[in-house]
Amino acid sequence: MLNFSLSDEQTALRDKVRDFAIKEILPIAWEFDERDEIPVVVLKKAFENGIMNSDIPKQYGGKGYGIVEGVIMTEEIAAACPGLATSIFDNSLGLEPLVLSDKESLKKKYLTKIANEFKLICFATSEPVMGSDVSGIRCAAEKTDNGYRLNGTKYWITNGGIADYMTVFATIDPKSAHKGICAFLVEKEWDGVRIGSSIPKMGQRCSNTVGLHFDNVEVPEENIIAHPGEGFVLAMKTFSRTRPVIGAFAVGAARSAMEYAIDYAKKRQAFGTKISNFQTIQFKLAEMYQKIETSRLLTLKAAWEADTGIDPTINASLAKFYASESAMEVVDEAMQIMGGYGYTKMFPLEKLFRDIRLLKIYEGTSEVQRLIVSGHALSSYEPVMPSLADLPMMKRLTEAERSNADVSGINAWRCRMCGHIHSGDEPPEECLYCFFPKTAFKELVR
């Protein structure tokens, strides 16, 4: 039986995080956005309040929350600041490959430490010349007697400048594409690890983003998360579980934009009345509300699939690209309702607009998500309806035929080109409509 309500525990969690977001994040978000600086103290407070790392399994000291709980929390944080939501959630992204791996000793060592201490871990797949194309990784992993040696650069790495640990994807041979990809857990303090300057960005300025360079970094055998050939699959499994949370970023930001627009519309007057009385404004708000609710349902469904063991890949992609694109539309319309005030830096819409633009890019662009979904529709999706050539008889029946609704005794042939149905023991020599020959007709199976 379907149930779309949150449990009492989930509702309490949502309210706790909502309170944290409004009290701890909202008051400082615009200041740190202006400074293009990440407020690490807020990340530490999130850790101390159990908001960060909550998905670490209980056996390693975590709360063992699922993706659904992650989505619930992320929406509330993103409603206050999408940038800080990215940096708080990034620990879950960095941890996910380790959680999904079978490296028990590695899990005990690092997951336990991260669960009990304020430690940050980043996720490093992207590079200066590749982003969504994970199979195009060039960062080199050379086998040694004691493990691997890393050489190369990672780019666009969230929290890379402040992380203690790094989940790094590399390859033993760039020409082998996905077959050569492996993954490692690297510590920031190891020799040869270099951190670039913070990358200046249009939005998400409360989130740290840098490049990482590895110069003959020795990775011991015990820090291998995935051996060559296993890394690509691990990265894809990670994304299928983390992409629903990108949908939650979008839902939270869009929800805030709508709420600001509603507040403004109820107070702003034009032509002698509140603008909320204008049907044009009402229609805008209705569509905004519709997109937010639809995005949230898609996001929760993908998260639920991940938590219940169903492959969430398709719905995760749907949630990510639908929610992120809908958020852009919602924030744009909210800005339109607020007019010139929405365009200023005195109100939050311009920041939300800058912050959410990234959602259509990172963790796989909207175009990549469309390729995933269309690939499924064209190859794996199982249609319910018969093929066009196998449609049952669709012709004008005689009165006698209609009276008993029995067409079993009628011989019929369908033109596979134009769909014309011919009644008779044999197909016609050519189609009356498209002139294709007799061979274009297929006998209808009844």
C-alpha positions in Angstrom: 0.0 0.0 0.0 1.3 3.4 -0.9 2.1 5.9 1.9 3.3 9.4 1.1 3.6 10.6 4.7 6.8 11.0 6.7 7.2 8.9 9.9 7.2 10.7 13.3 11.0 10.2 13.4 11.5 11.8 9.9 9.2 14.7 10.7 11.2 15.4 13.9 14.4 15.2 11.9 13.0 17.6 9.3 12.0 20.1 12.0 15.3 19.8 13.8 17.3 20.5 10.6 14.8 23.3 9.5 15.5 25.0 12.8 19.2 24.7 12.4 19.1 26.1 8.8 17.1 29.1 9.9 19.1 29.9 13.0 22.6 28.9 12.0 22.8 29.2 8.2 20.3 31.9 7.0 21.8 34.8 9.1 25.3 34.3 7.7 24.8 33.0 4.2 24.8 36.3 2.3 27.9 37.6 4.2 30.0 34.6 3.3 28.7 34.6 -0.2 29.9 38.2 -0.6 33.3 37.2 0.8 33.4 34.0 -1.4 34.4 32.0 1.7 33.1 28.8 3.3 32.1 29.2 6.9 33.8 26.0 8.3 32.4 26.7 11.7 28.9 26.0 10.3 30.0 22.7 9.0 31.4 21.9 12.4 28.1 22.8 14.0 26.2 20.6 11.5 28.5 17.7 12.5 27.9 18.4 16.2 24.2 18.5 15.6 24.2 15.1 13.8 23.3 16.6 10.5 26.6 15.7 8.7 27.7 12.0 8.2 24.3 10.7 9.4 24.4 8.1 6.7 27.4 6.3 8.1 26.3 2.8 9.1 25.7 2.2 12.8 28.4 -0.4 13.1 31.0 2.3 12.4 29.4 4.8 14.8 27.0 6.6 12.5 23.3 7.0 12.6 22.6 4.7 9.7 20.2 7.0 8.0 19.1 6.3 4.5 19.0 8.4 1.4 15.4 9.5 2.2 16.5 11.1 5.4 19.4 12.7 3.5 16.9 14.2 1.1 14.7 15.5 3.9 17.7 17.2 5.6 19.2 18.5 2.4 16.0 20.3 1.3 15.9 22.2 4.6 19.6 23.2 4.4 19.3 24.2 0.7 16.3 26.3 1.5 18.7 28.5 3.5 21.8 28.3 1.3 22.3 25.8 -1.6 26.1 26.4 -1.4 26.4 25.3 2.3 24.0 22.4 1.5 26.5 21.3 -1.1 29.5 21.4 1.4 27.5 19.7 4.2 26.3 17.0 1.9 29.7 16.5 0.3 30.9 14.3 3.1 28.2 11.8 2.2 29.3 11.9 -1.5 32.9 11.4 -0.4 32.0 8.5 1.9 29.7 6.7 -0.4 32.3 4.8 -2.5 33.8 3.6 0.8 30.4 2.6 2.2 29.6 0.7 -1.1 33.0 -1.1 -1.1 33.9 -4.4 0.5 37.1 -3.0 2.1 36.1 -3.7 5.7 39.4 -2.7 7.3 39.3 0.6 5.4 35.7 1.2 6.6 36.6 0.6 10.2 39.6 2.9 10.1 38.0 5.9 8.3 34.3 5.7 8.7 34.7 5.3 12.5 37.0 8.3 12.6 34.7 10.5 10.5 31.7 9.5 12.5 33.3 10.5 15.8 35.6 13.4 14.9 35.0 16.5 12.7 36.7 15.2 9.6 35.9 16.2 6.0 36.2 13.9 3.0 35.8 15.0 -0.7 35.0 13.1 -3.9 37.4 13.5 -6.8 36.5 12.3 -10.2 36.3 15.4 -12.4 39.5 16.8 -14.1 40.4 19.9 -16.0 39.5 18.2 -19.3 36.7 15.9 -18.2 33.6 16.2 -16.1 30.5 14.0 -16.7 32.6 11.6 -18.9 34.0 9.5 -16.0 35.5 7.0 -18.5 37.8 9.8 -19.7 39.8 10.1 -16.5 43.5 10.8 -17.1 44.9 11.0 -13.5 47.4 8.2 -13.6 47.7 5.3 -11.1 50.9 3.3 -11.5 51.3 -0.1 -9.7 54.1 -0.3 -7.2 55.3 -3.1 -4.9 53.3 -1.6 -2.0 50.2 -0.2 -3.8 49.9 2.6 -6.4 51.6 5.9 -7.3 49.3 8.8 -8.2 50.1 11.5 -10.7 47.7 14.0 -12.2 45.2 16.7 -11.4 41.6 16.7 -10.2 39.4 19.8 -10.7 36.0 21.2 -9.5 36.5 19.3 -6.2 33.9 20.5 -3.5 35.6 20.9 -0.1 38.9 19.9 -1.6 40.6 22.8 0.1 39.4 21.9 3.5 39.0 18.1 3.4 41.1 15.8 5.5 40.6 12.8 3.2 39.9 12.4 -0.5 38.2 9.6 -2.5 40.2 9.8 -5.7 39.4 8.0 -9.0 42.3 7.4 -11.3 43.3 5.1 -14.2 46.1 2.6 -15.0 45.6 3.4 -18.7 43.6 6.3 -20.2 43.2 4.4 -23.4 41.4 1.6 -21.7 38.5 3.9 -20.7 36.3 2.5 -17.9 38.3 -0.8 -17.8 41.3 0.9 -16.2 39.6 3.1 -13.6 40.4 2.5 -9.9 39.7 4.4 -6.7 41.7 5.2 -3.6 41.4 6.9 -0.2 44.1 9.6 0.0 45.0 11.6 3.0 45.5 15.4 2.6 48.8 15.3 4.6 50.5 12.7 2.4 53.6 13.8 0.5 52.9 15.0 -3.0 49.3 16.2 -2.4 48.9 19.8 -3.5 45.8 22.0 -3.2 45.0 24.8 -5.6 43.5 28.2 -4.9 39.7 28.4 -4.4 38.1 28.6 -7.8 36.1 31.9 -8.2 32.5 31.0 -9.1 29.3 32.8 -10.1 27.3 31.0 -7.3 27.8 28.5 -4.6 30.3 30.9 -3.2 29.7 29.5 0.4 31.1 26.2 -0.9 34.8 25.5 -1.3 35.8 24.3 -4.8 39.5 23.7 -5.8 41.8 21.7 -7.9 43.9 18.9 -6.4 47.3 17.8 -7.8 49.1 14.6 -7.1 52.8 14.4 -7.6 54.1 10.9 -7.1 51.7 10.3 -4.2 52.3 6.8 -2.7 49.0 5.0 -1.9 49.4 1.9 0.2 47.6 -1.3 -0.7 45.3 -1.0 2.2 43.9 2.3 0.9 42.7 0.9 -2.4 38.9 1.3 -2.5 38.5 -0.2 -6.0 41.0 -2.1 -8.2 41.3 -1.4 -11.9 38.1 -2.3 -13.7 36.0 -1.8 -10.6 36.3 2.0 -10.2 33.9 3.0 -13.0 31.1 0.8 -11.7 31.7 2.1 -8.2 31.4 5.7 -9.4 28.2 5.0 -11.2 26.7 3.3 -8.2 27.7 6.2 -6.1 26.0 8.7 -8.4 22.8 6.7 -8.6 22.6 7.0 -4.8 23.7 10.7 -4.5 21.8 12.2 -7.5 18.5 12.2 -5.6 20.1 14.6 -3.1 20.8 17.0 -5.9 17.1 17.0 -6.5 16.7 18.0 -2.9 19.0 20.9 -3.3 16.7 22.1 -6.1 13.5 21.6 -4.1 14.8 23.5 -1.1 16.0 26.5 -3.1 12.8 26.6 -5.2 10.6 26.3 -2.2 12.3 29.3 -0.6 12.0 31.3 -3.8 8.3 30.6 -4.0 7.8 31.5 -0.3 9.6 34.8 -0.8 7.4 35.5 -3.9 4.2 34.7 -2.0 5.2 37.0 0.9 6.0 39.8 -1.6 2.8 39.3 -3.6 0.6 39.5 -0.5 2.1 42.9 0.4 2.9 44.6 -2.8 0.2 46.8 -4.3 -0.3 47.9 -7.9 -3.3 49.4 -9.6 -5.1 49.8 -6.3 -4.9 46.2 -5.1 -2.4 43.6 -3.9 -0.7 41.9 -6.8 -1.7 38.5 -5.3 -5.2 39.3 -6.5 -4.0 39.3 -10.1 -4.8 36.1 -12.0 -1.4 36.3 -13.7 0.4 36.2 -10.4 -1.8 33.4 -9.1 -1.1 31.3 -12.2 2.6 31.8 -11.7 2.4 30.7 -8.1 0.3 27.7 -9.0 2.9 26.5 -11.5 5.7 27.1 -9.1 3.9 25.1 -6.4 3.2 22.3 -8.9 6.9 22.1 -10.0 8.1 22.0 -6.4 5.7 19.2 -5.4 6.5 17.2 -8.5 10.2 17.6 -8.0 9.9 16.5 -4.3 7.9 13.4 -5.2 10.5 12.4 -7.9 13.3 13.0 -5.5 11.8 11.0 -2.7 10.9 8.1 -5.0 14.5 7.8 -6.2 15.8 8.0 -2.6 13.3 5.4 -1.5 14.4 3.1 -4.3 18.0 3.5 -3.2 17.1 2.7 0.4 15.0 -0.4 -0.5 17.6 -2.0 -2.8 15.9 -1.1 -6.1 18.2 0.2 -8.8 17.5 4.0 -8.6 19.6 5.0 -11.6 16.7 6.0 -13.9 14.6 7.8 -11.3 17.7 9.4 -9.8 18.5 10.9 -13.3 14.9 12.0 -13.7 14.8 13.6 -10.3 18.1 15.4 -10.9 17.4 17.0 -14.2 13.7 17.7 -13.6 14.1 19.2 -10.2 17.2 21.3 -11.2 15.6 22.7 -14.3 12.2 23.3 -12.5 14.1 25.2 -9.8 15.6 27.5 -12.4 12.1 28.2 -13.7 10.7 28.7 -10.2 13.4 31.1 -9.1 13.1 33.0 -12.4 9.4 33.5 -11.9 9.8 34.5 -8.3 12.3 37.1 -9.4 9.8 38.3 -12.0 7.0 38.6 -9.4 9.4 40.7 -7.2 10.4 42.8 -10.1 13.4 45.1 -9.5 13.6 44.2 -5.9 14.2 40.6 -6.8 17.1 41.6 -9.0 18.9 43.4 -6.2 21.4 42.0 -3.7 19.2 43.2 -0.8 16.9 40.3 -1.3 17.9 36.6 -1.5 16.5 35.7 -5.0 19.6 36.8 -6.9 21.8 34.6 -4.7 19.4 31.6 -5.1 19.5 32.2 -8.9 23.3 32.1 -8.9 23.5 29.1 -6.6 21.1 26.8 -8.4 22.5 27.3 -11.8 25.2 24.8 -10.9 22.6 22.0 -10.3 22.2 21.5 -14.0 26.0 20.9 -14.3 27.5 18.9 -11.5 27.2 15.2 -10.8 26.3 14.7 -14.5 24.8 17.5 -16.6 21.2 17.6 -17.5 22.2 16.4 -21.0 23.9 13.3 -19.5 20.8 12.6 -17.5 18.7 12.8 -20.6 21.0 10.3 -22.3 20.6 7.9 -19.4 16.8 8.2 -19.4 16.5 8.0 -23.2 18.8 5.0 -23.3 16.6 3.3 -20.8 13.4 4.2 -22.8 14.9 2.9 -26.0 16.5 -0.3 -24.7 15.5 -1.5 -21.3 11.9 -0.1 -20.9 9.3 -2.8 -21.4 6.2 -1.4 -23.3 2.7 -2.4 -22.2 1.1 -1.7 -25.6 1.7 -3.9 -28.6 4.0 -2.6 -31.4 2.3 -0.6 -34.2 2.6 -3.5 -36.6 0.9 -5.8 -34.1 -2.0 -3.5 -33.0 -5.4 -5.4 -32.9 -7.9 -4.8 -35.7 -8.8 -1.1 -35.9 -11.4 -0.9 -38.7 -15.0 0.1 -39.2 -17.1 -3.0 -38.5 -20.4 -3.8 -40.1 -23.5 -3.6 -38.0 -23.6 -7.4 -37.7 -20.0 -7.5 -36.6 -20.6 -4.8 -34.0 -23.6 -6.6 -32.6 -21.6 -9.6 -31.4 -18.3 -7.8 -31.0 -16.5 -10.8 -32.4 -13.8 -10.3 -35.0 -12.3 -13.7 -34.7 -13.7 -14.8 -38.1 -12.5 -11.8 -40.0 -9.3 -12.0 -42.0 -7.4 -8.8 -41.9 -4.0 -7.4 -43.0 -2.2 -4.2 -41.8 0.1 -2.1 -44.0 3.2 -1.8 -42.0 4.0 1.6 -43.6 0.8 3.6 -43.2 -1.3 1.4 -40.9 -4.2 0.8 -43.4 -6.2 -2.4 -42.6 -7.4 -4.5 -45.5 -10.1 -7.2 -44.9 -9.9 -10.3 -47.0 -8.3 -13.7 -47.3 -5.2 -12.2 -49.0 -3.5 -8.8 -48.8 -4.1 -6.4 -51.7 -1.5 -6.2 -54.5 -0.8 -2.7 -53.3 -1.9 -0.4 -50.5 -4.8 1.9 -51.4 -3.2 4.8 -49.5 0.6 4.6 -49.6 1.0 2.4 -52.7 3.4 0.0 -51.0 3.3 -3.5 -52.4 1.7 -6.7 -51.1 4.8 -7.6 -49.1 4.3 -4.5 -46.8 1.2 -6.1 -45.3 1.2 -8.2 -42.2 -1.6 -10.5 -41.2 -3.3 -9.5 -38.0 -3.1 -12.1 -35.2 -6.3 -12.5 -33.3 
